[in-house]
Amino acid sequence: MDATQIEARVARVEDLAGLEELRVQLLGKKGEITGMMKDLGSLAPAERANVGQRVNALKQAATAALDARRLVLEGAAERAALDAGWVDVTAPAGSPTPGRLHPITLLLEEVVEHFSALGFSVATGPEIEDEFHNFDALNIPKDHPARDVWDTFYTTRGEIPRTHTSSVQIRALRTRPLPLRVISPGRVFRNETIDATHHASFNQVEGLLVDRKVTLAHLKYTLETLVERLFGKGLKTRFRPAFYPFVEPGLDLDVTCVFCSGKGCSVCKHSGWIEVIPSGLVHPAVFRSCGIDPAEWQGFAFGMGFDRLVMLRYGIDDIRRLYDGRLSLVRQF
């Protein structure tokens, strides 16, 4: 075997895998040239030097031929890849895939439209709040469990990623003239364990109406018309007494479970009902914290876990599907 024969063998290789196989045959631990070098020890000293030079030259020739062929084959592979991915930029473009609105956005637009027809405007506020707007002004005492770190996130500076958009209502009460009608949609943050019905970051829509001689009848009409708008006339509703520090009296609005039609399932905890809208008449202490005389002005407030409404409206049984970023979800709408 000489250098010419090695170069001929290398030249016949047509791909990188074959080239590596030939390298092992020639220069691997059990390769042909490696075997020649191992045999040098059995030769006489006078012969060993002459044969050693020829074997070393053979090894250098094989290495050079393999390296040169590798460059050729790598270049050919790169050109083939470029040819396979070549795009004719002068060809007519295909039809673009139309965008879709997220179901949260779709339902929010419908809710805003509904309340706008009732004279409500949209109010927004910061997502990072202070304790006054998030707790104190809402009649939530210092020792209330909601302030505990198990429910509320705190920044290193002691600020609060808001736990509800009720903080926006406080800002509206302190800055806007009365009478007042606002809804405050937005993202809120709770130190929750994420599962099928809970998330650490979710959306709320809260509403506030302040006027003279406001009663529970006004609240009941407002919420029942909203449920009818979102779910149709066939869905049953009920009000239950509930306690919230910022309203008195407090109520919970429940609707018939849309997943089991009231028969009972895991989603409604086999009760047949799902709580959707906590509400009540604004507590006098909240009015006083905002400099408003509760003897002259009354009002009602409500808050919706908006993601839960989206799940009920579209039959989505796991809140995590709203936030996993899959296009398959929005393409359904």
Secondary structure, 3 states (H helix, E strand, C coil): CCHHHHHHHHHCCCCHHHHHHHHHHHHCCCCHHHHHHHHHHHCCHHHHHHHHHHHHHHHHHHHHHHHHHHHHHHHHHHHHHHHHCCCCCCCCCCCCCCCCCCHHHHHHHHHHHHHHHCCCEECCCCCEECHHHHCHHHCCCCCCHHHCCCCCCCCCCCCEECCCCHHHHHHHHHHCCCCEEEEEEEEEECCCCCCCCCCCEEEEEEEEEEECCCCHHHHHHHHHHHHHHHHCCCCCEEEEEEEECCEEEEEEEEEECCCCCCCCCCCCCCCCEEEEEEEEEECHHHHHHCCCCCCCCEEEEEEEEHHHHHHHHHCCCCHHHHCCCCHHHHCCC
